[in-house]
Amino acid sequence: MPRPLPLADDRAHLRADCARCAGLCCVAPAFAASADFAIDKPAGTPCVHLADDFRCGVHARLR
């Protein structure tokens, strides 16, 4: 069996591009209510603040 090739650690160029997204980070993960997130959100459920254009309806800029 061939040995897997090592992957270069070139993640520095990766950047979020919400304008070309389908809201994956606002749908896939679960969130528990906390100081950073006001409600409980089950995994696979869209955030209540996810807009029709897949942008956040609360934050102009996500961190």
PDB file of N, CA, C and O in Angstrom:
ATOM      1  N   MET A   1       0.849  -1.178   0.000  1.00  0.00           N
ATOM      2  CA  MET A   1       0.000   0.000   0.000  1.00  0.00           C
ATOM      3  C   MET A   1       0.893   1.239   0.000  1.00  0.00           C
ATOM      4  O   MET A   1       1.816   1.331   0.809  1.00  0.00           O
ATOM      5  N   PRO A   2       0.633   2.188  -0.892  1.00  0.00           N
ATOM      6  CA  PRO A   2       1.469   3.393  -0.945  1.00  0.00           C
ATOM      7  C   PRO A   2       1.301   4.237   0.318  1.00  0.00           C
ATOM      8  O   PRO A   2       0.230   4.300   0.922  1.00  0.00           O
ATOM      9  N   ARG A   3       2.377   4.864   0.677  1.00  0.00           N
ATOM     10  CA  ARG A   3       2.375   5.743   1.851  1.00  0.00           C
ATOM     11  C   ARG A   3       1.713   7.069   1.480  1.00  0.00           C
ATOM     12  O   ARG A   3       2.005   7.619   0.418  1.00  0.00           O
ATOM     13  N   PRO A   4       0.813   7.603   2.343  1.00  0.00           N
ATOM     14  CA  PRO A   4       0.174   8.884   2.020  1.00  0.00           C
ATOM     15  C   PRO A   4       1.189  10.015   1.977  1.00  0.00           C
ATOM     16  O   PRO A   4       2.138  10.046   2.761  1.00  0.00           O
ATOM     17  N   LEU A   5       0.984  10.925   1.070  1.00  0.00           N
ATOM     18  CA  LEU A   5       1.867  12.079   0.958  1.00  0.00           C
ATOM     19  C   LEU A   5       1.551  13.077   2.058  1.00  0.00           C
ATOM     20  O   LEU A   5       0.381  13.305   2.367  1.00  0.00           O
ATOM     21  N   PRO A   6       2.572  13.676   2.654  1.00  0.00           N
ATOM     22  CA  PRO A   6       2.301  14.692   3.677  1.00  0.00           C
ATOM     23  C   PRO A   6       1.673  15.930   3.035  1.00  0.00           C
ATOM     24  O   PRO A   6       2.046  16.326   1.930  1.00  0.00           O
ATOM     25  N   LEU A   7       0.740  16.519   3.723  1.00  0.00           N
ATOM     26  CA  LEU A   7       0.092  17.728   3.224  1.00  0.00           C
ATOM     27  C   LEU A   7       0.854  18.951   3.701  1.00  0.00           C
ATOM     28  O   LEU A   7       1.252  19.035   4.863  1.00  0.00           O
ATOM     29  N   ALA A   8       1.050  19.873   2.818  1.00  0.00           N
ATOM     30  CA  ALA A   8       1.708  21.127   3.191  1.00  0.00           C
ATOM     31  C   ALA A   8       0.758  21.922   4.085  1.00  0.00           C
ATOM     32  O   ALA A   8      -0.449  21.957   3.847  1.00  0.00           O
ATOM     33  N   ASP A   9       1.305  22.549   5.096  1.00  0.00           N
ATOM     34  CA  ASP A   9       0.483  23.358   5.997  1.00  0.00           C
ATOM     35  C   ASP A   9       0.359  24.752   5.403  1.00  0.00           C
ATOM     36  O   ASP A   9       1.058  25.676   5.819  1.00  0.00           O
ATOM     37  N   ASP A  10      -0.535  24.900   4.427  1.00  0.00           N
ATOM     38  CA  ASP A  10      -0.701  26.177   3.737  1.00  0.00           C
ATOM     39  C   ASP A  10      -2.078  26.772   4.011  1.00  0.00           C
ATOM     40  O   ASP A  10      -2.687  27.379   3.130  1.00  0.00           O
ATOM     41  N   ARG A  11      -2.560  26.595   5.232  1.00  0.00           N
ATOM     42  CA  ARG A  11      -3.884  27.093   5.592  1.00  0.00           C
ATOM     43  C   ARG A  11      -3.925  28.605   5.764  1.00  0.00           C
ATOM     44  O   ARG A  11      -5.009  29.175   5.888  1.00  0.00           O
ATOM     45  N   ALA A  12      -2.787  29.259   5.773  1.00  0.00           N
ATOM     46  CA  ALA A  12      -2.746  30.706   6.004  1.00  0.00           C
ATOM     47  C   ALA A  12      -3.548  31.470   4.954  1.00  0.00           C
ATOM     48  O   ALA A  12      -4.071  32.547   5.243  1.00  0.00           O
ATOM     49  N   HIS A  13      -3.653  30.931   3.744  1.00  0.00           N
ATOM     50  CA  HIS A  13      -4.377  31.635   2.682  1.00  0.00           C
ATOM     51  C   HIS A  13      -5.890  31.394   2.729  1.00  0.00           C
ATOM     52  O   HIS A  13      -6.633  32.041   1.991  1.00  0.00           O
ATOM     53  N   LEU A  14      -6.352  30.487   3.573  1.00  0.00           N
ATOM     54  CA  LEU A  14      -7.784  30.201   3.651  1.00  0.00           C
ATOM     55  C   LEU A  14      -8.504  31.310   4.408  1.00  0.00           C
ATOM     56  O   LEU A  14      -8.079  31.705   5.494  1.00  0.00           O
ATOM     57  N   ARG A  15      -9.579  31.804   3.842  1.00  0.00           N
ATOM     58  CA  ARG A  15     -10.364  32.876   4.447  1.00  0.00           C
ATOM     59  C   ARG A  15     -11.851  32.584   4.241  1.00  0.00           C
ATOM     60  O   ARG A  15     -12.250  32.032   3.216  1.00  0.00           O
ATOM     61  N   ALA A  16     -12.647  32.955   5.212  1.00  0.00           N
ATOM     62  CA  ALA A  16     -14.098  32.820   5.061  1.00  0.00           C
ATOM     63  C   ALA A  16     -14.570  33.777   3.976  1.00  0.00           C
ATOM     64  O   ALA A  16     -14.076  34.900   3.871  1.00  0.00           O
ATOM     65  N   ASP A  17     -15.511  33.338   3.185  1.00  0.00           N
ATOM     66  CA  ASP A  17     -16.080  34.175   2.131  1.00  0.00           C
ATOM     67  C   ASP A  17     -17.598  34.042   2.207  1.00  0.00           C
ATOM     68  O   ASP A  17     -18.209  33.297   1.441  1.00  0.00           O
ATOM     69  N   CYS A  18     -18.191  34.774   3.138  1.00  0.00           N
ATOM     70  CA  CYS A  18     -19.630  34.657   3.388  1.00  0.00           C
ATOM     71  C   CYS A  18     -20.472  35.010   2.167  1.00  0.00           C
ATOM     72  O   CYS A  18     -21.599  34.532   2.040  1.00  0.00           O
ATOM     73  N   ALA A  19     -19.949  35.834   1.270  1.00  0.00           N
ATOM     74  CA  ALA A  19     -20.694  36.220   0.075  1.00  0.00           C
ATOM     75  C   ALA A  19     -20.875  35.043  -0.881  1.00  0.00           C
ATOM     76  O   ALA A  19     -21.776  35.060  -1.720  1.00  0.00           O
ATOM     77  N   ARG A  20     -20.025  34.019  -0.761  1.00  0.00           N
ATOM     78  CA  ARG A  20     -20.100  32.863  -1.653  1.00  0.00           C
ATOM     79  C   ARG A  20     -20.432  31.591  -0.874  1.00  0.00           C
ATOM     80  O   ARG A  20     -20.036  30.494  -1.267  1.00  0.00           O
ATOM     81  N   CYS A  21     -21.149  31.746   0.216  1.00  0.00           N
ATOM     82  CA  CYS A  21     -21.418  30.638   1.129  1.00  0.00           C
ATOM     83  C   CYS A  21     -22.881  30.214   1.054  1.00  0.00           C
ATOM     84  O   CYS A  21     -23.720  30.925   0.500  1.00  0.00           O
ATOM     85  N   ALA A  22     -23.167  29.062   1.610  1.00  0.00           N
ATOM     86  CA  ALA A  22     -24.550  28.592   1.720  1.00  0.00           C
ATOM     87  C   ALA A  22     -24.957  28.486   3.182  1.00  0.00           C
ATOM     88  O   ALA A  22     -25.863  27.723   3.520  1.00  0.00           O
ATOM     89  N   GLY A  23     -24.306  29.234   4.040  1.00  0.00           N
ATOM     90  CA  GLY A  23     -24.666  29.255   5.452  1.00  0.00           C
ATOM     91  C   GLY A  23     -24.274  28.008   6.215  1.00  0.00           C
ATOM     92  O   GLY A  23     -24.852  27.734   7.268  1.00  0.00           O
ATOM     93  N   LEU A  24     -23.315  27.242   5.726  1.00  0.00           N
ATOM     94  CA  LEU A  24     -22.933  25.985   6.354  1.00  0.00           C
ATOM     95  C   LEU A  24     -22.565  26.157   7.826  1.00  0.00           C
ATOM     96  O   LEU A  24     -22.982  25.355   8.662  1.00  0.00           O
ATOM     97  N   CYS A  25     -21.788  27.194   8.154  1.00  0.00           N
ATOM     98  CA  CYS A  25     -21.374  27.380   9.551  1.00  0.00           C
ATOM     99  C   CYS A  25     -22.527  27.857  10.420  1.00  0.00           C
ATOM    100  O   CYS A  25     -22.406  27.867  11.645  1.00  0.00           O
ATOM    101  N   CYS A  26     -23.636  28.251   9.822  1.00  0.00           N
ATOM    102  CA  CYS A  26     -24.823  28.683  10.573  1.00  0.00           C
ATOM    103  C   CYS A  26     -25.882  27.592  10.630  1.00  0.00           C
ATOM    104  O   CYS A  26     -26.936  27.782  11.237  1.00  0.00           O
ATOM    105  N   VAL A  27     -25.613  26.453  10.005  1.00  0.00           N
ATOM    106  CA  VAL A  27     -26.568  25.351   9.984  1.00  0.00           C
ATOM    107  C   VAL A  27     -25.976  24.093  10.617  1.00  0.00           C
ATOM    108  O   VAL A  27     -26.609  23.494  11.487  1.00  0.00           O
ATOM    109  N   ALA A  28     -24.789  23.681  10.207  1.00  0.00           N
ATOM    110  CA  ALA A  28     -24.228  22.389  10.594  1.00  0.00           C
ATOM    111  C   ALA A  28     -23.972  22.226  12.093  1.00  0.00           C
ATOM    112  O   ALA A  28     -24.429  21.237  12.666  1.00  0.00           O
ATOM    113  N   PRO A  29     -23.269  23.140  12.750  1.00  0.00           N
ATOM    114  CA  PRO A  29     -22.931  22.885  14.158  1.00  0.00           C
ATOM    115  C   PRO A  29     -24.088  23.186  15.111  1.00  0.00           C
ATOM    116  O   PRO A  29     -24.994  23.962  14.808  1.00  0.00           O
ATOM    117  N   ALA A  30     -24.017  22.542  16.265  1.00  0.00           N
ATOM    118  CA  ALA A  30     -24.939  22.863  17.358  1.00  0.00           C
ATOM    119  C   ALA A  30     -24.315  23.970  18.193  1.00  0.00           C
ATOM    120  O   ALA A  30     -23.092  24.056  18.306  1.00  0.00           O
ATOM    121  N   PHE A  31     -25.145  24.809  18.769  1.00  0.00           N
ATOM    122  CA  PHE A  31     -24.682  25.858  19.676  1.00  0.00           C
ATOM    123  C   PHE A  31     -25.503  25.781  20.949  1.00  0.00           C
ATOM    124  O   PHE A  31     -26.712  25.550  20.905  1.00  0.00           O
ATOM    125  N   ALA A  32     -24.845  25.975  22.084  1.00  0.00           N
ATOM    126  CA  ALA A  32     -25.534  26.046  23.369  1.00  0.00           C
ATOM    127  C   ALA A  32     -25.621  27.506  23.777  1.00  0.00           C
ATOM    128  O   ALA A  32     -24.694  28.281  23.542  1.00  0.00           O
ATOM    129  N   ALA A  33     -26.719  27.871  24.380  1.00  0.00           N
ATOM    130  CA  ALA A  33     -26.884  29.248  24.849  1.00  0.00           C
ATOM    131  C   ALA A  33     -25.729  29.608  25.778  1.00  0.00           C
ATOM    132  O   ALA A  33     -25.381  28.852  26.685  1.00  0.00           O
ATOM    133  N   SER A  34     -25.145  30.777  25.531  1.00  0.00           N
ATOM    134  CA  SER A  34     -23.995  31.236  26.317  1.00  0.00           C
ATOM    135  C   SER A  34     -23.880  32.745  26.156  1.00  0.00           C
ATOM    136  O   SER A  34     -24.747  33.385  25.560  1.00  0.00           O
ATOM    137  N   ALA A  35     -22.813  33.298  26.686  1.00  0.00           N
ATOM    138  CA  ALA A  35     -22.564  34.736  26.523  1.00  0.00           C
ATOM    139  C   ALA A  35     -22.307  35.077  25.060  1.00  0.00           C
ATOM    140  O   ALA A  35     -22.528  36.215  24.646  1.00  0.00           O
ATOM    141  N   ASP A  36     -21.837  34.098  24.261  1.00  0.00           N
ATOM    142  CA  ASP A  36     -21.525  34.329  22.850  1.00  0.00           C
ATOM    143  C   ASP A  36     -22.677  33.989  21.907  1.00  0.00           C
ATOM    144  O   ASP A  36     -22.704  34.460  20.770  1.00  0.00           O
ATOM    145  N   PHE A  37     -23.624  33.179  22.367  1.00  0.00           N
ATOM    146  CA  PHE A  37     -24.728  32.749  21.507  1.00  0.00           C
ATOM    147  C   PHE A  37     -25.985  32.692  22.365  1.00  0.00           C
ATOM    148  O   PHE A  37     -26.032  31.944  23.342  1.00  0.00           O
ATOM    149  N   ALA A  38     -26.988  33.459  22.021  1.00  0.00           N
ATOM    150  CA  ALA A  38     -28.136  33.685  22.906  1.00  0.00           C
ATOM    151  C   ALA A  38     -29.110  32.514  23.026  1.00  0.00           C
ATOM    152  O   ALA A  38     -29.885  32.459  23.981  1.00  0.00           O
ATOM    153  N   ILE A  39     -29.084  31.578  22.076  1.00  0.00           N
ATOM    154  CA  ILE A  39     -30.084  30.504  22.079  1.00  0.00           C
ATOM    155  C   ILE A  39     -29.419  29.147  21.911  1.00  0.00           C
ATOM    156  O   ILE A  39     -28.271  29.060  21.475  1.00  0.00           O
ATOM    157  N   ASP A  40     -30.144  28.089  22.258  1.00  0.00           N
ATOM    158  CA  ASP A  40     -29.713  26.733  21.929  1.00  0.00           C
ATOM    159  C   ASP A  40     -30.111  26.469  20.485  1.00  0.00           C
ATOM    160  O   ASP A  40     -31.237  26.763  20.083  1.00  0.00           O
ATOM    161  N   LYS A  41     -29.176  25.908  19.695  1.00  0.00           N
ATOM    162  CA  LYS A  41     -29.460  25.583  18.295  1.00  0.00           C
ATOM    163  C   LYS A  41     -28.960  24.174  18.028  1.00  0.00           C
ATOM    164  O   LYS A  41     -27.758  23.924  18.112  1.00  0.00           O
ATOM    165  N   PRO A  42     -29.859  23.246  17.706  1.00  0.00           N
ATOM    166  CA  PRO A  42     -29.423  21.890  17.394  1.00  0.00           C
ATOM    167  C   PRO A  42     -28.623  21.835  16.085  1.00  0.00           C
ATOM    168  O   PRO A  42     -28.820  22.663  15.195  1.00  0.00           O
ATOM    169  N   ALA A  43     -27.731  20.864  15.979  1.00  0.00           N
ATOM    170  CA  ALA A  43     -26.974  20.650  14.742  1.00  0.00           C
ATOM    171  C   ALA A  43     -27.939  20.372  13.597  1.00  0.00           C
ATOM    172  O   ALA A  43     -28.940  19.677  13.771  1.00  0.00           O
ATOM    173  N   GLY A  44     -27.631  20.918  12.431  1.00  0.00           N
ATOM    174  CA  GLY A  44     -28.453  20.698  11.249  1.00  0.00           C
ATOM    175  C   GLY A  44     -29.655  21.619  11.144  1.00  0.00           C
ATOM    176  O   GLY A  44     -30.425  21.529  10.187  1.00  0.00           O
ATOM    177  N   THR A  45     -29.822  22.496  12.106  1.00  0.00           N
ATOM    178  CA  THR A  45     -30.929  23.452  12.107  1.00  0.00           C
ATOM    179  C   THR A  45     -30.386  24.836  11.796  1.00  0.00           C
ATOM    180  O   THR A  45     -29.439  25.270  12.452  1.00  0.00           O
ATOM    181  N   PRO A  46     -30.942  25.545  10.828  1.00  0.00           N
ATOM    182  CA  PRO A  46     -30.443  26.897  10.535  1.00  0.00           C
ATOM    183  C   PRO A  46     -30.618  27.826  11.735  1.00  0.00           C
ATOM    184  O   PRO A  46     -31.616  27.750  12.451  1.00  0.00           O
ATOM    185  N   CYS A  47     -29.656  28.685  11.941  1.00  0.00           N
ATOM    186  CA  CYS A  47     -29.765  29.714  12.968  1.00  0.00           C
ATOM    187  C   CYS A  47     -30.960  30.603  12.627  1.00  0.00           C
ATOM    188  O   CYS A  47     -31.227  30.869  11.455  1.00  0.00           O
ATOM    189  N   VAL A  48     -31.670  31.057  13.640  1.00  0.00           N
ATOM    190  CA  VAL A  48     -32.839  31.907  13.400  1.00  0.00           C
ATOM    191  C   VAL A  48     -32.444  33.243  12.775  1.00  0.00           C
ATOM    192  O   VAL A  48     -33.299  33.948  12.238  1.00  0.00           O
ATOM    193  N   HIS A  49     -31.170  33.599  12.836  1.00  0.00           N
ATOM    194  CA  HIS A  49     -30.689  34.868  12.283  1.00  0.00           C
ATOM    195  C   HIS A  49     -30.069  34.714  10.892  1.00  0.00           C
ATOM    196  O   HIS A  49     -29.550  35.686  10.344  1.00  0.00           O
ATOM    197  N   LEU A  50     -30.115  33.510  10.314  1.00  0.00           N
ATOM    198  CA  LEU A  50     -29.577  33.291   8.971  1.00  0.00           C
ATOM    199  C   LEU A  50     -30.525  33.923   7.958  1.00  0.00           C
ATOM    200  O   LEU A  50     -31.689  33.534   7.867  1.00  0.00           O
ATOM    201  N   ALA A  51     -30.031  34.888   7.202  1.00  0.00           N
ATOM    202  CA  ALA A  51     -30.857  35.614   6.230  1.00  0.00           C
ATOM    203  C   ALA A  51     -31.030  34.802   4.943  1.00  0.00           C
ATOM    204  O   ALA A  51     -30.329  33.814   4.725  1.00  0.00           O
ATOM    205  N   ASP A  52     -31.957  35.222   4.105  1.00  0.00           N
ATOM    206  CA  ASP A  52     -32.226  34.536   2.836  1.00  0.00           C
ATOM    207  C   ASP A  52     -31.016  34.492   1.917  1.00  0.00           C
ATOM    208  O   ASP A  52     -30.903  33.588   1.089  1.00  0.00           O
ATOM    209  N   ASP A  53     -30.102  35.464   2.052  1.00  0.00           N
ATOM    210  CA  ASP A  53     -28.893  35.480   1.224  1.00  0.00           C
ATOM    211  C   ASP A  53     -27.741  34.748   1.903  1.00  0.00           C
ATOM    212  O   ASP A  53     -26.592  34.885   1.484  1.00  0.00           O
ATOM    213  N   PHE A  54     -28.034  33.972   2.946  1.00  0.00           N
ATOM    214  CA  PHE A  54     -27.080  33.172   3.708  1.00  0.00           C
ATOM    215  C   PHE A  54     -26.092  34.010   4.509  1.00  0.00           C
ATOM    216  O   PHE A  54     -25.047  33.506   4.920  1.00  0.00           O
ATOM    217  N   ARG A  55     -26.404  35.260   4.730  1.00  0.00           N
ATOM    218  CA  ARG A  55     -25.570  36.100   5.592  1.00  0.00           C
ATOM    219  C   ARG A  55     -26.211  36.158   6.972  1.00  0.00           C
ATOM    220  O   ARG A  55     -27.379  35.815   7.151  1.00  0.00           O
ATOM    221  N   CYS A  56     -25.426  36.595   7.927  1.00  0.00           N
ATOM    222  CA  CYS A  56     -25.918  36.719   9.293  1.00  0.00           C
ATOM    223  C   CYS A  56     -26.822  37.942   9.400  1.00  0.00           C
ATOM    224  O   CYS A  56     -26.455  39.028   8.953  1.00  0.00           O
ATOM    225  N   GLY A  57     -27.985  37.771   9.981  1.00  0.00           N
ATOM    226  CA  GLY A  57     -28.914  38.872  10.155  1.00  0.00           C
ATOM    227  C   GLY A  57     -28.634  39.711  11.386  1.00  0.00           C
ATOM    228  O   GLY A  57     -29.311  40.712  11.619  1.00  0.00           O
ATOM    229  N   VAL A  58     -27.638  39.316  12.185  1.00  0.00           N
ATOM    230  CA  VAL A  58     -27.317  40.034  13.411  1.00  0.00           C
ATOM    231  C   VAL A  58     -25.989  40.778  13.293  1.00  0.00           C
ATOM    232  O   VAL A  58     -25.893  41.954  13.644  1.00  0.00           O
ATOM    233  N   HIS A  59     -24.979  40.089  12.799  1.00  0.00           N
ATOM    234  CA  HIS A  59     -23.629  40.650  12.756  1.00  0.00           C
ATOM    235  C   HIS A  59     -23.252  41.078  11.340  1.00  0.00           C
ATOM    236  O   HIS A  59     -23.380  40.298  10.397  1.00  0.00           O
ATOM    237  N   ALA A  60     -22.797  42.293  11.196  1.00  0.00           N
ATOM    238  CA  ALA A  60     -22.323  42.768   9.893  1.00  0.00           C
ATOM    239  C   ALA A  60     -21.011  42.082   9.532  1.00  0.00           C
ATOM    240  O   ALA A  60     -20.715  41.859   8.358  1.00  0.00           O
ATOM    241  N   ARG A  61     -20.231  41.752  10.553  1.00  0.00           N
ATOM    242  CA  ARG A  61     -18.938  41.099  10.324  1.00  0.00           C
ATOM    243  C   ARG A  61     -18.778  39.984  11.346  1.00  0.00           C
ATOM    244  O   ARG A  61     -18.797  40.242  12.550  1.00  0.00           O
ATOM    245  N   LEU A  62     -18.623  38.768  10.889  1.00  0.00           N
ATOM    246  CA  LEU A  62     -18.446  37.644  11.800  1.00  0.00           C
ATOM    247  C   LEU A  62     -16.998  37.544  12.228  1.00  0.00           C
ATOM    248  O   LEU A  62     -16.095  37.926  11.483  1.00  0.00           O
ATOM    249  N   ARG A  63     -16.776  37.032  13.422  1.00  0.00           N
ATOM    250  CA  ARG A  63     -15.403  36.870  13.906  1.00  0.00           C
ATOM    251  C   ARG A  63     -14.996  35.434  13.911  1.00  0.00           C
ATOM    252  O   ARG A  63     -13.869  35.113  14.290  1.00  0.00           O
TER     253      ARG A  63
END
